[in-house]
Amino acid sequence: MKSMKVSIMALAVILAGVTGAVAQSAGPYFVNAGAMDYPLHEIFPSAVRFAYTAGIPRPTTTDLETVSGAVATDGGGRGDGLVYAHVYFGGPLNHSNNYSAFTMTVIGKNSNRGTNPLVKLSLRGTGYYFDGVTNHPNASLALNFNSTNQLTDVFSTQVTVNSNNYSVTYADGSTQLFTNGPATMTNSRFAFLSGALRGNIAMGKNGGPTMKISETAAVLTAGTNWFVVNGTNFVEMPFGGGLILDVFTNMDAQAIQPVPGSRLYLNANAGSLSSLLQGIGSANYSGARWSASFSGVAFTRGCTMQANGTLGPAIVAYAPTSDTNFPSGIPLLATNVIQTMTITGGKFYGQRMPNNNNVGFSVWPTNSLSSGF
């Protein structure tokens, strides 16, 4: 048969957890006069991790605290945001005065070296009056962060209070008393990228020389740590949120092939990130091959992916029958169905995708057939 032009719209190819299960989508699935409508599901054999920025780094020495704001990263790996932050010149033990409040613009770039994500951030801030005790309103800030180390995972840990009577102070400041001790709290698992933070913080005309910043800092995924104070008090302290970590593990789709020789549509939806992709390619029935190039749209503009694979027969449904030899129904086959997929290249959030060779799609059957059979 002649080659068939293919327009593949992937309405959501999502970065999801390694072990996340995907529920079967609803039908109908049918084959009628050469037209096909069938679901596809695939878990890739090697998961790809992507990390991108959603906030500012946490320095090891300088007391830089985010008050509010956000940083967003597009599909091309470009970050942009506005953050309201405090720099406490007196350090972590003095947050009542001697600090400056900043309105800070953040520009970032996400990429990778091999399989390791890389983050670059530029922070520029101007001091302003935040409250009556902000005493450096004309301060200024110019900092640059470059991650230089491997993406590191920190696994969950636990802390324990052995007393029967203990208190729990939550992140919002509320406290509860308990009498059912001993008790244990679990700290969050998180990941981080560390690197160098360099630049200057000028205190302004109200005092102090310009601070030369050269220290280690890190962007972390969001989480919570619990601390034990005086042996009987749990205190919750949230952290991070400047790094988003997702894993490209699966792709689900509803394939629609209206009639032979017409376009083929592939509407895909999987996982938790809802990356929007649209691809255009071709399928060759006589050669039993297909290929497509994907481009991100909307908030994932800049994501790309190239893929190809084979076509072949597959069970797309089961016809109802009273024959006890076929308790699930009689399997019905369709030809020229997408069977395997090879990712040959692309970038997600500025990070190159490694190839996933000869990935086989599983075609979900259904027990109820449309009138087309």
URSULTA-V730584 format. One record per residue. RES is the residue in one small letter. SS is DSSP state (helix for helix, strand for strand, loop for the rest). OMEGA is omega as a letter, one per 30 degrees, with the letter a starting at -180 (none if undefined). D_FIRST is the distance of its C-alpha to the first C-alpha in whole Angstrom. Layout:
RES:SS:OMEGA:D_FIRST / RES:SS:OMEGA:D_FIRST
This chain:
m:loop:a:0 / k:loop:l:4 / s:strand:a:7 / m:strand:l:9 / k:strand:a:12 / v:strand:l:15 / s:strand:a:18 / i:strand:l:20 / m:strand:l:24 / a:strand:a:26 / l:loop:l:29 / a:strand:l:31 / v:loop:a:30 / i:loop:l:34 / l:loop:a:36 / a:loop:a:38 / g:loop:a:40 / v:loop:a:39 / t:loop:a:40 / g:loop:l:39 / a:loop:a:37 / v:loop:a:35 / a:loop:l:35 / q:loop:l:32 / s:loop:a:31 / a:loop:l:31 / g:loop:g:28 / p:loop:l:27 / y:loop:a:24 / f:strand:l:21 / v:strand:a:18 / n:strand:l:18 / a:loop:l:15 / g:loop:l:13 / a:strand:a:15 / m:strand:l:16 / d:strand:a:20 / y:strand:l:21 / p:strand:l:24 / l:strand:l:24 / h:strand:l:27 / e:strand:l:28 / i:strand:a:31 / f:strand:a:31 / p:strand:l:33 / s:strand:a:35 / a:strand:l:36 / v:strand:l:37 / r:strand:l:40 / f:strand:l:40 / a:strand:l:44 / y:strand:a:45 / t:strand:l:48 / a:loop:a:50 / g:loop:a:53 / i:loop:a:56 / p:loop:l:57 / r:strand:l:60 / p:strand:l:63 / t:loop:a:65 / t:loop:a:68 / t:loop:a:68 / d:loop:a:68 / l:strand:a:65 / e:strand:l:64 / t:strand:l:61 / v:strand:l:63 / s:strand:a:60 / g:strand:a:57 / a:strand:l:53 / v:strand:l:51 / a:strand:l:47 / t:strand:l:44 / d:loop:a:41 / g:loop:l:37 / g:loop:l:38 / g:loop:l:41 / r:strand:a:44 / g:strand:a:47 / d:strand:a:49 / g:strand:l:52 / l:strand:a:56 / v:strand:l:58 / y:strand:a:62 / a:strand:l:64 / h:strand:l:67 / v:strand:a:68 / y:strand:a:72 / f:loop:l:74 / g:loop:l:76 / g:loop:a:74 / p:loop:a:72 / l:loop:l:76 / n:loop:l:77 / h:loop:a:74 / s:loop:l:77 / n:loop:a:78 / n:loop:l:77 / y:strand:l:74 / s:strand:l:71 / a:strand:a:69 / f:strand:l:66 / t:strand:a:63 / m:strand:l:60 / t:strand:a:57 / v:strand:l:54 / i:strand:a:51 / g:strand:l:49 / k:strand:l:46 / n:strand:l:44 / s:strand:l:43 / n:strand:l:42 / r:strand:a:43 / g:loop:l:41 / t:loop:a:41 / n:strand:l:44 / p:strand:l:44 / l:strand:a:47 / v:strand:l:49 / k:strand:a:51 / l:strand:l:53 / s:strand:a:55 / l:strand:l:58 / r:strand:a:60 / g:strand:l:63 / t:strand:a:66 / g:strand:l:69 / y:strand:l:70 / y:loop:l:72 / f:loop:l:71 / d:loop:a:74 / g:loop:a:78 / v:loop:l:78 / t:loop:a:75 / n:loop:l:77 / h:loop:a:75 / p:loop:a:73 / n:loop:l:73 / a:loop:l:71 / s:strand:a:68 / l:strand:l:65 / a:strand:a:63 / l:strand:l:61 / n:strand:l:58 / f:strand:l:56 / n:strand:l:54 / s:strand:a:53 / t:loop:a:53 / n:loop:l:53 / q:loop:l:50 / l:loop:a:49 / t:strand:l:52 / d:strand:l:52 / v:strand:a:55 / f:loop:a:55 / s:loop:l:57 / t:loop:a:61 / q:strand:l:63 / v:strand:a:67 / t:strand:l:70 / v:strand:a:73 / n:loop:a:75 / s:loop:l:78 / n:loop:a:78 / n:loop:a:78 / y:strand:l:76 / s:strand:l:74 / v:strand:l:71 / t:strand:a:70 / y:loop:a:67 / a:loop:l:65 / d:loop:l:66 / g:loop:l:70 / s:loop:a:70 / t:strand:l:72 / q:strand:l:73 / l:strand:a:75 / f:strand:l:74 / t:loop:a:77 / n:loop:a:74 / g:loop:f:74 / p:loop:a:73 / a:strand:a:70 / t:strand:l:67 / m:strand:a:64 / t:strand:l:61 / n:loop:a:60 / s:loop:l:56 / r:loop:l:54 / f:strand:l:53 / a:strand:l:51 / f:strand:l:53 / l:strand:l:52 / s:strand:a:55 / g:strand:a:56 / a:strand:l:59 / l:strand:a:60 / r:strand:l:62 / g:strand:a:64 / n:strand:l:67 / i:strand:l:69 / a:strand:a:71 / m:loop:l:74 / g:loop:a:75 / k:loop:a:79 / n:loop:l:80 / g:loop:l:80 / g:loop:l:79 / p:loop:l:77 / t:loop:l:74 / m:strand:l:72 / k:strand:a:70 / i:strand:l:67 / s:strand:a:65 / e:strand:l:64 / t:strand:l:62 / a:strand:a:60 / a:strand:l:57 / v:strand:a:54 / l:strand:l:54 / t:loop:a:52 / a:loop:l:54 / g:strand:a:56 / t:strand:l:59 / n:strand:l:62 / w:strand:l:65 / f:strand:l:69 / v:strand:a:72 / v:strand:l:75 / n:loop:l:78 / g:loop:a:77 / t:loop:a:76 / n:strand:l:74 / f:strand:l:70 / v:strand:a:69 / e:strand:l:66 / m:strand:l:64 / p:strand:l:61 / f:strand:l:59 / g:loop:a:56 / g:loop:a:53 / g:loop:a:53 / l:strand:l:50 / i:strand:a:46 / l:strand:l:45 / d:strand:a:41 / v:strand:l:39 / f:strand:a:35 / t:strand:a:34 / n:strand:l:31 / m:strand:l:29 / d:strand:a:28 / a:strand:l:25 / q:strand:a:23 / a:strand:l:20 / i:strand:l:18 / q:strand:a:15 / p:loop:l:16 / v:loop:l:12 / p:loop:l:9 / g:loop:l:8 / s:loop:a:12 / r:loop:l:14 / l:strand:l:15 / y:strand:l:19 / l:strand:a:21 / n:strand:a:25 / a:strand:a:27 / n:strand:a:30 / a:loop:l:32 / g:loop:a:36 / s:loop:a:39 / l:loop:l:38 / s:loop:l:36 / s:loop:a:34 / l:loop:a:32 / l:strand:l:29 / q:strand:a:26 / g:strand:l:23 / i:strand:a:20 / g:strand:a:17 / s:strand:l:13 / a:strand:a:11 / n:strand:a:8 / y:loop:a:6 / s:loop:l:5 / g:loop:l:9 / a:loop:a:10 / r:strand:l:12 / w:strand:l:14 / s:strand:a:17 / a:strand:l:19 / s:strand:a:23 / f:strand:l:25 / s:strand:l:28 / g:strand:l:31 / v:loop:l:33 / a:helix:a:36 / f:helix:l:38 / t:helix:l:36 / r:loop:a:35 / g:loop:l:35 / c:loop:l:33 / t:strand:l:30 / m:strand:l:27 / q:strand:a:24 / a:strand:l:22 / n:strand:a:19 / g:strand:a:18 / t:strand:l:15 / l:strand:l:13 / g:strand:a:14 / p:strand:l:15 / a:strand:l:19 / i:strand:l:21 / v:strand:a:21 / a:strand:l:24 / y:strand:l:27 / a:strand:l:28 / p:loop:l:32 / t:loop:l:33 / s:loop:a:37 / d:loop:a:36 / t:loop:l:38 / n:loop:l:36 / f:loop:a:33 / p:loop:l:36 / s:loop:a:33 / g:loop:a:31 / i:strand:a:28 / p:strand:l:25 / l:strand:a:22 / l:strand:l:19 / a:strand:l:16 / t:strand:l:12 / n:strand:l:11 / v:strand:l:14 / i:strand:a:16 / q:loop:l:18 / t:strand:a:20 / m:strand:l:21 / t:strand:l:23 / i:strand:a:26 / t:strand:l:26 / g:strand:l:29 / g:strand:l:30 / k:strand:l:34 / f:strand:l:35 / y:loop:l:39 / g:loop:a:39 / q:strand:a:38 / r:strand:l:36 / m:loop:l:33 / p:loop:a:33 / n:loop:l:30 / n:strand:a:29 / n:strand:l:27 / n:strand:l:24 / v:strand:a:25 / g:strand:l:24 / f:loop:l:23 / s:strand:a:25 / v:strand:a:23 / w:strand:l:26 / p:loop:l:26 / t:loop:a:28 / n:loop:l:31 / s:loop:a:30 / l:loop:l:27 / s:loop:a:27 / s:loop:a:27 / g:loop:a:23 / f:loop:none:23
